[in-house]
Amino acid sequence: MKAAALLSGGVDSSTALRLAQEAGYNVEAYYLKIWLQDDFAFLGECPWEEDVRYARAVCEQAGVKLNLLPLQDEYWERVVSYTIREIKEGRTPNPDVFCNSLVKFGVFVDRVGDSIDRVVTGHYARVDRSGAEARLFRSPDPVKDQTYFLAYLSQAQLRLADFPLGTLTKREVRALAEHFNLPSKHKKDSQGICFLGQIKFRDFVKSHLGDAPGAIVEVETGKTLGEHPGYYYFTIGQRSGLGLSGGPWYVVRKDAGANVVYVSHKAALPDRPRRRFEVEDFNWFVEAPPDGRYDVKIRHGARLFGADFSRLSDDRGAVTLDEPDPGVAAGQFAVFYRGEECVGGAKITEYEDPLE
């Protein structure tokens, strides 16, 4: 079988490539050029050049051809423009979700799909193709599990996906990297949004939206505590970067129209906790699940919430978490699980505001 391995230059994708080779795949590697160098020329040397050097070294060691595929324009149209639009509207986007569904398993597959049987990546997730429909399951490493970022793949994309790290923990992957003596075996994991690399999120936002100073207001008293550079720099639940004394202070509300950031000493007000929200834009891997009990993630990570889900209409639903979370924000994604299985996701549109 022919496999296209997507390489980032990191240890996960490098190990996945070698495991795909050991599984008998005829592997060809691809590095997707999605960086926006023209937008960040002020940084000097392109911060992704180091990743390309690692990717080349891994491929040379493995005897695999490496292709550099430019997808900057497509990435801008499908992912970056969405990110900027959501930020400007005061919402909290997750571009990595659409990077996977629209670019890695979208545009890329459209380019090379006729010549491959599988797309191999270094995601921590498991795919079961034994039945009529492919199913997605969580990784045994709860911290590294990346099903949250894969919740918007289509059924066809899921059937094409191959995740060699799906049954492994990060420690086991590092051990395999040592076993293969990979050039990337000691490379640190990347952090943050996929297309930003070493670029700080604040620099990205500033380059596109500039600064728009406004008031930081204590929500309980209405007192102005300071000034912020723009509401779009902040997310609900944030407690750092506010520059206020007497903390901790938490961002509890944003008014995009008035350019006001509201803060409180309380992450979630105990009398009216933020635990109920509405969702839309569903993506289910098999059939639409019935109303009832699910585990839900509202961000990438190990935290799972017990929750009740009920459908409000064909394209809207309501989720009530068993426990409040101060970081629930419009624009995020809620991803649903039944045990180990990820059944799909939806976009958070409205949430219960404990301050109203």
N, C-alpha and C positions, 0 to 999 in steps of 0.2 A: 504494500500500500504506500502511496505517496503522501507525505506529510509536509506542510509548510509550518516551520517553527518560527514563532515571533520572538525575536530577541530584543531585550532592552539593554543588555550589557551587564545585568545584575546576576546574582547567584541563582535565583529561582528559575529564570528562563533558561539560563545556561545548563542547569541540572536537568530541567525538563527536556531539553534538546538531547542530551546524552542518554537519558532514559528512553526516549523515543527511538533512538538508534538501537539500543539494546533490545527493544521490543520488536525489532525487525523492520521498522519503517524505513523507506527511502526518503531521507530528510533533506530539505533545502531550507535555508534560513533567510529570514527577512527582517530588516530593521526599518521600521516605519518612521520616516522623517516628518514629524508633526510639529517641530519646534518653530517658533515665530521669531526668527533671528532679527528681522528688520525692525520689529517692535521693540527689541531690547538690545540694540546695538551699543547702548551706553555701558553694557556689561563687559565689552571687549570680546575676548575669545568666547566662542559659542560654548555654553556650559554643557552641551550634550556631546561634544567631541570626545570627551573621555569615555563616555558610554560606547561610542562607536569603536573606539580602540579596543575596549574589552570584548565587544561582540566579534570583532575581526579575529582577535587572539583565540577566542573560544572556538570559532569556526575553523581556523587554521589547525588547531590541535585535533579537532574531530574529523578533519578532512571533508568539511561540508562547505558548499558554496554559500556565500553571504550576498544578498541583494539589498541595496539601499533603495527604498521605494518612497519617492516624494509624495506626500499627501497633505501638504500644508493648506492648500486652497480648500480641499474637501473637509479638512478638520476645522478650518475656520467657519465654513458654512454650517456645519452640523453640530459642532460642540462649543467652540469659543463664542460665537455670536449668541448662542443660547445662554451661556454663562454670564456674559455681560448684560444681556437683557434681564435675566432673573435678578442679578445683583442690583441693577438700576431700579427695579420695581420693589426692592426691599425684601426679596425672598432669598432663601438659602439653597443655591443649586448644588448638584452633585455631578460635575462633568464626567467623572470616571464611569458612571453608569452608562452614559451615552457614548463614551469613548469605546466601550466594549460592543454595544449593540449596533452602533452606526458606523464605526470605523474598523476596529479589529475584526469583527465578524460581519461587517457590512460592506463598506467600500473596498476593503482589502479582498474579501471573498469575491466581490464582483470583478475585481481585476484578475485574479488568478484561480478562481474557483473551479473552472473546467479542468484544470490540470492537477487537482489535489483531491485526496480522499479524507484528510483530516487537517484541522488547524490546531497545532500544538502550542500551548502557552504555559506559563509558570504559575497559573492561578491555583490557589488552594481550594479545591472544590472537587466533587465527584459526579460523574455522569453515568447513568445506567441506561444502556440502549437495548436491553434484553427484551423489552416489551414492544408493543405497537407504537408507543410514544416514548421519547427520551425523557428522563427525569433527572433532576438536579438535587444533590445531597450535600450537606455540610461536611467540611473537613474535620478530621479528628483533633486538629489544633484550633481551639476556639478563638484564640487571639488572632491567628492568621487567616482564618476562614474568610473567603472572598465571595461567597454566594450573594452577598448584598450587592456587589457591583455587577453581578451577572443576571440579576433578576429581570432584566428587560430583553434578554435574548429571545428570539423566536424559536419555535419548535425546530425549524430547519437548521438554524444556527446551532442549537444545542446538540443536534444529531451530528453535526460536523466537528464539534469541539472535542478536544482530547486534553485532559489535564493529568499528566503523569505524576504530579505532586499530590494528587487528591487524597491519597491514603497516608500521607506522611506528615510529620510535625516539622516545624522549622529546624529543630535540633537535628533531626534525621537528614534533612536536606543539606545542612551544613556538613554533616559527616560524609554524605555522598559526594559533595563538592571536593572534600579532602581526598576521598577515595579516587575520584577522577582526576585529581590534581588540576582543577580548573583554574585558569588565570584569574577568574573572578571570585575564587573561594573565600577571600578575606574582604571582599568589597562590602561596604555597609549598605543596608537596605535604604532605598529611596523613601522619602517622606513627602507628604503633601499631594497636591493635584497633579495628575499624570502629565499634562502638557507643560507645566511650569518648570519642572526639574529643579534647578537651584535658584530660580527666580522666586522672590518673596511674593506672596499673594497681594500684599499691600502695594508693591511696585507695579504688579500687573493691573490692579484696579486703578491706580493713579494714572497710569499711562493711557488709559481709555476713558476714564470719567473725571480725572482731575480731582482737586479738593473743593469741597463745598462746606465751609465751616457752619456749625450749628450748635444748639444748646444741648448740654447733658443735664437732664432734669430728674430730681428724685421723685419717683412716682407717687409716694404717699403724701408728700408735702407740697409738691409743685415748685420746689425751690431749685433754682438753677445752680448747679454745682461746678460747672466748667464748660469748656467748649470742645467739640470734636471736629475732625477734618472732613467728615461726610458720613451720613448714616450707613452707607453701603460698605463701610469698612468693618462693620460690627455684625455679629450674629446673636440670636437669642440664646441666653445662657452663658454668654462670654463673661469672663471675670478678669481678664488681663488686658493690658493695653489701653486702659481708660484714663490713666494719669491722675486718678483721684486719691486723696488721702483719706484716712479713716475707714479703710475697707475691711473686709472684702465687699466690693460692689459687683452686682450682676446686671447685665443687660436683660431687661424683662419685656421691653416693647420698643418698636421703632415706628415712627410716623414719617414715612417717606415724603408725603406731601408737604409737611411742615419742617422736614429735615431736623427732627428732634429724636434724640436717643434717651429713653427712660431707663433709669437704673433703680435698684433696690438693694438693701442689705440681705434680702431674703431671696434665695435662688428660686424657690417656688412658694408662694404664699400658702401657708398651711390651711387657711380657711377655705380657699378655692384653688386647689391644685390643678396644674395643667396636665390633664390626662386624657381628654376626649378630643378627637380631631376627625375631620372628614377627608376622604380621599377620592381621586378620580384617575383617569387614564390607566386603567387596569392592564396588566399583562400577566396572564395565567399560562403556565406551561402545558397543562392538559385541559381540563374542563374548569369552568368557573366554580369555585368552591362554595358550599352552602354557608348560610349564616351559622355562627357558632364560635367555638373556642380555638384560638391559634396562639402560637408564639410569634412575636413580632420584633423585628429590629427596626429602629428608626435612624440608625447610622452604622457604619462599619465598625466591627469590634465584637467582643465576646458577649456583650449584654443582650439578653433576650427578655422581653416582657411578656408575661401572660396577658392575653387581651381577648375581648369580645368583639367580633366583627358582625355587622349587620348591613345589608344592602338597602340603600335608600331609593335607588332607581337602577336602571340597567348600567349606567355609567358613573354612579356615585355610591359611596358607602361611608359608614361611620365606624370608627375604632375607639374603644374605651380600654385604656391600659389598666392593669391591676394596681400599678404604682405610678405616681406622677413623675414626670421628667421635665426639668426646667428648660431643656433645650429643644423641645418640640417647636418646629417653625415651618411656615408655608414654604413650599419649594423642595423640601426634603422628600425622601422616599420611605415608605413603609413597606417592608418585605416580610412575607408571611411564611410560616413554617408549620408543618405537621410532624412532630418528632424531628428526625434528621433531615426530612425532605423539605426543600424550598419549593413552594407551590406557585410563587409569583410575587408581584409587587404592585404598588400604586403610588401616585404622587399626592403628598399632603397639600391640601388647598386651604383649609380653614381649621383653626384650632380654638379650643376653649381658652379664653383669656381670663386668668384668675384676677385680673385687675379691674374687670368691668362689673 
